């Protein structure tokens, strides 16, 4: 079965300062448990804020290293989910369910891409 990576994009400037509510975390935990039992979820995690990140850039044969935060970036990868699904449509359905556990004040975009298999 193909694997799909759902890249969870958020705007750090508009995300709730207090982070996810306990109710959101409970709904998320329930969905993660369901996906795991269904054999769909292979891995998932949130990422630390860009202020704690570092970018390593390669261009023209030269490397540069820049510590966060990256203020010029509006949306950042806030987390990911690696799923195994029968097709892209199924991966998108699981992604929709993930997005629906969030409260209305959240703005979250998921980019679903199939993993290239060697």
C-alpha positions in Angstrom: 0.0 0.0 0.0 1.3 3.5 -0.8 2.4 5.9 1.9 1.4 9.5 2.1 2.9 12.4 4.1 0.6 15.0 5.4 2.5 18.2 6.1 0.6 20.2 8.7 1.0 23.9 8.0 0.2 26.6 10.5 0.7 30.4 10.8 2.7 30.7 14.0 1.7 34.3 14.3 -2.0 33.4 14.4 -2.0 30.1 16.3 -3.5 30.3 19.8 -0.7 31.4 22.2 -1.9 28.8 24.8 -1.5 26.0 22.2 -4.1 23.2 21.7 -6.9 23.0 24.2 -7.2 19.9 26.4 -10.4 19.0 24.5 -8.5 19.2 21.1 -5.8 17.0 22.5 -8.4 14.5 23.6 -10.1 14.4 20.2 -6.6 14.2 18.6 -5.7 11.3 20.8 -8.9 9.4 20.0 -8.3 9.9 16.2 -4.7 8.8 16.5 -5.8 5.7 18.4 -8.4 4.9 15.7 -5.9 5.5 12.9 -3.3 3.3 14.6 -5.8 0.5 15.2 -6.9 0.7 11.5 -3.2 0.3 10.5 -3.3 3.6 8.7 -1.1 5.8 10.9 2.6 5.0 10.7 4.0 8.0 12.5 2.9 11.5 13.6 4.3 14.4 15.6 4.2 18.1 16.2 7.2 20.2 15.7 8.8 22.9 18.0 8.3 26.5 17.0 10.6 28.0 14.3 12.2 30.1 17.0 13.9 26.9 18.1 14.7 25.7 14.6 17.7 26.1 12.2 17.7 26.3 8.4 20.6 24.9 6.5 20.6 26.3 2.9 22.7 25.2 0.0 23.1 27.3 -3.1 25.8 27.8 -5.7 28.1 25.4 -3.9 27.9 27.3 -0.6 26.2 26.4 2.7 24.6 28.9 5.1 23.1 28.2 8.5 20.4 30.5 10.0 18.8 30.1 13.4 15.1 30.8 13.8 12.7 32.4 14.1 12.0 32.9 10.4 9.8 35.9 10.4 9.6 36.2 6.6 7.7 32.9 6.5 3.9 33.1 6.9 3.1 29.4 7.0 5.4 26.8 8.6 5.4 23.1 9.0 3.9 22.6 12.5 3.8 18.8 12.3 3.3 15.8 10.1 1.5 12.5 9.8 2.8 9.5 7.8 -0.1 7.3 6.7 -0.5 4.1 4.7 -3.6 4.2 2.6 -5.1 2.3 -0.4 -4.9 5.5 -2.4 -4.6 9.3 -2.2 -8.4 9.7 -1.8 -8.3 7.6 1.4 -5.3 9.6 2.7 -7.2 12.8 2.1 -10.2 11.6 4.0 -8.1 10.8 7.0 -6.5 14.3 6.7 -10.0 15.9 6.6 -10.9 14.1 9.8 -7.7 15.3 11.4 -8.5 18.9 10.5 -12.1 18.6 11.8 -10.9 17.9 15.3 -9.6 21.5 15.6 -11.7 24.3 17.0 -13.0 27.0 14.5 -10.4 29.5 15.7 -7.5 27.4 14.3 -6.3 27.9 10.7 -4.5 24.7 9.6 -3.6 23.5 6.1 -2.4 20.0 5.3 -0.4 19.2 2.2 -0.9 15.5 1.3 1.9 14.0 -0.9 2.6 10.5 -1.8 6.0 9.1 -0.7 8.2 7.9 -3.6 8.8 4.3 -3.2 12.2 3.0 -4.4 
